[in-house]
Amino acid sequence: MLHKIANLDIVITRSCQLNCDGCLTFSNHNKVKGHTDLATAIPWLDFWSRQLDPTTIHLFGGEPLMHPDFPNWVKTVSKLFSRAKNIIKPINIQTNGIKIRSLDYDTLVELIQVYHLNISISIHSKEEWYQTEINSAIQLLESILVNGKWTIVNATERVYNSSSGTFRVIDHSSDDVDRAWTGHYEGHGVTLKPALDFDHSNYVGHHGYCEAKEYIQLYNGALYKCPTMGVLADTLATYNYPNKELWEPWLQYKSLGYNATVEEIADWLTIQAGPEKYCNMCFGAKPAIKIHTLKERTKEDTSGT
């Protein structure tokens, strides 16, 4: 039995070159890094591909293109999640664009045209070298997806469509950006703490306007309610559990492992879809923030670790 879900985010890396304050996966924190090994992941990818039927699959980070085995991740996930219905399931990524041109050209063509890789470029800086790199990446994608046409979605978003694929550009660095990042917690690194008390009464409201509530996170073989819950425990461990007494209720969260029964999966998905007190981690009184900067040495070293 395949369980239908809207979105599945598969975490393949924690590394990122950017420092976007309030990042919902803590990838702006300098000590947060590392990649998920594909060979180790295949058993749990195989299990979940036989249990879940996601409308949309994202290879998630961090910055997904920093994974040294990114092409094989695309191919493996596509093959596993496509076999049940014998159709090619598109794979989606959101990238800051810095490493698009580092991919082998023929490999990139194959990922886009054979495995239906959909790329969304999220622009985060006005630095000249970065803008130059992004423009070159866009030109490269246009050369692969020939005879396409741009569609303007709004002042900051545009989509390029052709008969052989599509890609999207969202410019968070533009002066026209009318939406800022929402703080998903408070502090940074050793000062991390939840935005609100675990027992805050408005967890239903917080869930209601959460932009991530329909994105189930698959991290190291287990399902998590949302991107932030997926990587929270590992992030706190990286910094030796700052404010552990405040985080304790969140650390009791139970993910769903890849030994789950059909009934356990169905029950878990029902709970995941609704509000829980874990939603009080986010949406505190802190004003919305609009800070997107490049980490030190990003221009000189974008390889990541």
C-alpha positions as CSV (number, residue, x, y, z in Angstrom):
1,M,0.0,0.0,0.0
2,L,1.3,3.4,-1.0
3,H,0.5,6.3,1.2
4,K,-0.2,9.5,-0.8
5,I,1.6,12.6,0.6
6,A,2.1,16.1,-0.9
7,N,5.8,16.7,-0.4
8,L,8.8,14.6,0.7
9,D,12.1,16.4,1.5
10,I,15.1,14.0,1.5
11,V,18.0,15.5,3.3
12,I,21.3,14.8,1.5
13,T,23.5,17.4,3.1
14,R,23.6,19.8,6.0
15,S,26.4,22.0,4.4
16,C,25.7,25.4,2.8
17,Q,27.7,28.4,1.7
18,L,25.1,30.9,2.9
19,N,24.3,32.5,6.3
20,C,20.6,33.2,6.1
21,D,19.4,34.2,9.5
22,G,16.6,32.0,10.7
23,C,17.3,29.2,8.3
24,L,14.7,26.5,9.1
25,T,17.3,23.7,8.8
26,F,20.0,25.5,10.8
27,S,22.3,25.4,7.7
28,N,23.5,29.0,8.4
29,H,25.3,27.7,11.5
30,N,29.0,27.4,10.7
31,K,29.5,24.1,12.6
32,V,26.5,22.4,10.9
33,K,27.8,20.5,7.9
34,G,28.2,17.0,6.4
35,H,26.7,14.8,3.7
36,T,24.4,11.8,3.8
37,D,26.1,8.8,2.3
38,L,24.1,7.3,-0.6
39,A,25.2,3.7,-0.1
40,T,24.1,3.8,3.5
41,A,20.9,5.4,2.5
42,I,19.8,2.9,-0.1
43,P,18.1,0.5,2.3
44,W,15.9,3.1,3.8
45,L,15.3,4.8,0.5
46,D,14.1,1.4,-0.8
47,F,11.8,1.0,2.1
48,W,10.1,4.4,1.9
49,S,9.8,4.3,-1.9
50,R,7.6,1.2,-1.3
51,Q,5.5,3.0,1.3
52,L,5.1,6.6,0.2
53,D,3.7,8.2,-3.0
54,P,4.8,11.8,-2.8
55,T,3.4,14.3,-5.3
56,T,6.7,16.2,-5.1
57,I,10.2,15.0,-4.1
58,H,12.9,17.4,-3.0
59,L,16.6,16.6,-2.5
60,F,17.1,18.9,0.4
61,G,19.9,20.6,2.4
62,G,21.7,22.7,3.2
63,E,22.8,23.3,-0.4
64,P,22.1,20.1,-2.3
65,L,24.7,20.7,-5.0
66,M,27.4,20.7,-2.4
67,H,27.0,16.9,-2.1
68,P,29.9,15.3,-4.1
69,D,27.6,12.4,-5.2
70,F,24.6,14.6,-6.1
71,P,24.0,13.2,-9.6
72,N,23.8,9.6,-8.3
73,W,21.4,10.8,-5.6
74,V,19.1,12.2,-8.3
75,K,19.3,9.0,-10.3
76,T,18.8,6.6,-7.4
77,V,15.8,8.5,-5.8
78,S,14.2,8.9,-9.2
79,K,14.5,5.2,-10.0
80,L,13.3,4.0,-6.6
81,F,10.3,6.3,-6.4
82,S,9.3,5.9,-10.0
83,R,9.1,2.1,-10.1
84,A,5.7,1.7,-8.4
85,K,3.8,3.4,-11.2
86,N,6.4,2.9,-13.9
87,I,6.6,6.6,-14.6
88,I,9.6,9.0,-14.1
89,K,9.0,10.9,-10.9
90,P,10.6,14.4,-11.2
91,I,13.2,15.3,-8.6
92,N,13.3,18.9,-7.4
93,I,16.0,21.0,-5.8
94,Q,16.3,24.5,-4.5
95,T,19.8,25.9,-4.9
96,N,21.7,29.1,-4.3
97,G,23.1,28.5,-7.8
98,I,26.8,28.8,-6.9
99,K,27.7,25.2,-7.9
100,I,25.4,24.7,-10.9
101,R,28.3,25.2,-13.4
102,S,30.6,22.9,-11.4
103,L,28.5,19.9,-12.6
104,D,29.7,18.0,-15.6
105,Y,27.8,19.4,-18.6
106,D,26.7,16.0,-20.0
107,T,25.7,14.9,-16.6
108,L,23.6,18.0,-16.0
109,V,21.9,17.5,-19.4
110,E,21.1,13.9,-18.4
111,L,19.7,14.8,-15.0
112,I,17.4,17.4,-16.6
113,Q,16.3,15.6,-19.7
114,V,16.3,12.0,-18.6
115,Y,15.6,12.2,-14.8
116,H,13.4,15.4,-15.0
117,L,15.5,17.4,-12.5
118,N,13.7,20.6,-11.7
119,I,16.0,23.4,-10.5
120,S,14.8,26.4,-8.5
121,I,17.5,29.0,-8.1
122,S,17.1,31.1,-5.0
123,I,19.3,34.3,-5.2
124,H,20.5,35.6,-1.9
125,S,23.1,38.2,-2.4
126,K,23.9,41.4,-4.4
127,E,27.6,40.7,-4.5
128,E,28.9,41.3,-8.0
129,W,30.8,38.0,-8.3
130,Y,27.7,36.1,-7.1
131,Q,25.4,37.8,-9.5
132,T,27.8,37.1,-12.3
133,E,27.9,33.4,-11.3
134,I,24.1,33.2,-11.2
135,N,23.7,34.8,-14.6
136,S,26.2,32.3,-16.1
137,A,24.3,29.4,-14.5
138,I,21.0,30.7,-15.9
139,Q,22.5,31.0,-19.4
140,L,23.8,27.4,-19.1
141,L,20.3,26.1,-18.2
142,E,18.8,28.1,-21.0
143,S,21.3,26.4,-23.4
144,I,20.2,23.0,-22.2
145,L,16.5,23.7,-22.2
146,V,16.4,25.1,-25.8
147,N,13.5,27.1,-27.3
148,G,12.1,27.9,-23.9
149,K,10.2,31.0,-22.8
150,W,10.3,33.1,-19.6
151,T,7.1,33.7,-17.6
152,I,7.1,36.5,-15.0
153,V,5.3,35.2,-11.9
154,N,5.8,38.4,-9.8
155,A,8.4,41.1,-9.2
156,T,10.9,38.6,-7.8
157,E,10.0,35.3,-9.4
158,R,10.2,34.0,-13.0
159,V,10.0,30.6,-14.6
160,Y,11.6,29.3,-17.7
161,N,9.6,26.6,-19.6
162,S,10.6,24.5,-22.6
163,S,9.4,21.2,-24.0
164,S,12.4,19.4,-22.3
165,G,12.1,20.9,-18.8
166,T,11.8,23.9,-16.6
167,F,13.7,25.9,-14.0
168,R,12.7,28.8,-11.7
169,V,14.5,31.9,-10.4
170,I,13.5,33.6,-7.2
171,D,15.5,36.8,-6.3
172,H,15.6,37.2,-2.5
173,S,18.2,39.9,-2.9
174,S,16.0,42.2,-4.9
175,D,14.7,45.5,-3.4
176,D,11.3,44.3,-4.6
177,V,11.2,41.4,-2.2
178,D,8.0,41.9,-0.1
179,R,8.5,38.9,2.1
180,A,11.2,38.4,4.7
181,W,12.4,35.2,6.4
182,T,10.4,34.1,9.4
183,G,12.4,33.3,12.5
184,H,12.0,29.6,13.3
185,Y,13.9,29.8,16.6
186,E,16.0,32.3,18.5
187,G,19.7,32.6,18.8
188,H,22.6,31.1,16.9
189,G,24.9,28.2,17.7
190,V,25.6,28.2,21.5
191,T,22.7,30.6,22.1
192,L,20.0,28.6,20.3
193,K,16.6,28.5,22.1
194,P,13.0,27.9,21.0
195,A,10.9,30.9,20.1
196,L,8.2,30.1,22.6
197,D,7.4,27.9,25.5
198,F,6.5,24.3,24.6
199,D,3.1,24.6,26.2
200,H,2.2,27.9,24.6
201,S,-1.5,28.0,23.9
202,N,-1.4,29.1,20.3
203,Y,0.3,26.0,18.7
204,V,-2.7,25.5,16.5
205,G,-2.3,29.0,15.1
206,H,1.4,28.5,14.6
207,H,0.7,25.4,12.6
208,G,-1.9,27.1,10.6
209,Y,0.4,29.7,9.1
210,C,3.5,27.5,8.9
211,E,4.9,27.4,5.4
212,A,6.6,24.0,6.0
213,K,3.7,22.0,7.4
214,E,3.2,20.0,4.3
215,Y,6.9,19.1,3.9
216,I,7.6,15.7,5.5
217,Q,11.3,15.4,6.2
218,L,13.2,12.1,5.5
219,Y,16.5,12.4,7.4
220,N,18.9,9.4,8.0
221,G,16.1,6.9,7.3
222,A,13.4,8.4,9.6
223,L,10.4,10.6,8.9
224,Y,10.0,13.9,10.8
225,K,7.1,16.3,11.0
226,C,8.9,19.2,9.3
227,P,12.4,20.3,8.1
228,T,13.2,22.0,11.4
229,M,12.2,19.1,13.6
230,G,14.2,16.7,11.3
231,V,17.6,18.2,12.0
232,L,17.0,19.8,15.4
233,A,18.5,17.1,17.7
234,D,21.7,16.8,15.6
235,T,22.0,20.6,15.5
236,L,21.7,20.9,19.2
237,A,24.2,18.0,19.7
238,T,26.7,19.9,17.5
239,Y,26.6,22.8,20.0
240,N,26.6,20.6,23.1
241,Y,22.9,21.2,23.7
242,P,22.6,24.9,24.5
243,N,19.7,25.8,26.7
244,K,18.9,22.1,27.0
245,E,16.3,22.5,29.7
246,L,14.3,24.7,27.3
247,W,14.7,22.2,24.4
248,E,13.9,19.1,26.4
249,P,10.3,18.7,25.3
250,W,11.3,18.9,21.6
251,L,14.1,16.4,22.2
252,Q,11.4,13.9,23.2
253,Y,10.0,13.9,19.7
254,K,9.5,10.5,18.1
255,S,10.4,10.1,14.5
256,L,9.1,7.2,12.4
257,G,11.8,4.7,11.4
258,Y,12.0,2.5,8.4
259,N,10.9,-0.6,10.3
260,A,7.4,0.8,10.7
261,T,4.3,-1.1,9.8
262,V,1.6,0.0,7.4
263,E,-0.7,0.8,10.3
264,E,2.0,2.8,12.1
265,I,2.8,4.8,8.9
266,A,-0.9,5.7,8.5
267,D,-1.3,6.7,12.1
268,W,1.9,8.8,12.0
269,L,0.9,10.6,8.8
270,T,-2.5,11.5,10.4
271,I,-0.7,13.1,13.4
272,Q,1.9,14.8,11.2
273,A,-0.8,16.6,9.2
274,G,-2.2,18.3,12.3
275,P,-1.0,20.9,14.9
276,E,1.3,19.7,17.7
277,K,3.0,21.6,20.5
278,Y,6.3,21.1,18.6
279,C,5.0,23.9,16.4
280,N,5.7,26.3,19.3
281,M,9.4,26.2,18.4
282,C,8.6,28.8,15.7
283,F,6.7,32.1,15.2
284,G,7.7,33.9,18.4
285,A,7.3,37.6,18.8
286,K,10.6,38.3,17.1
287,P,10.1,40.5,14.0
288,A,10.4,38.9,10.6
289,I,14.0,39.1,9.4
290,K,15.6,39.7,6.0
291,I,19.2,38.8,6.2
292,H,20.9,36.8,3.5
293,T,24.7,36.8,3.4
294,L,27.4,34.6,2.1
295,K,29.6,32.8,4.6
296,E,33.2,33.9,4.9
297,R,35.4,32.5,2.0
298,T,32.4,31.4,0.0
299,K,33.8,33.1,-3.2
300,E,37.1,31.4,-2.8
301,D,35.9,28.0,-1.6
302,T,32.5,26.7,-2.6
303,S,33.3,23.0,-2.4
304,G,32.0,22.6,1.1
305,T,32.6,19.7,3.5
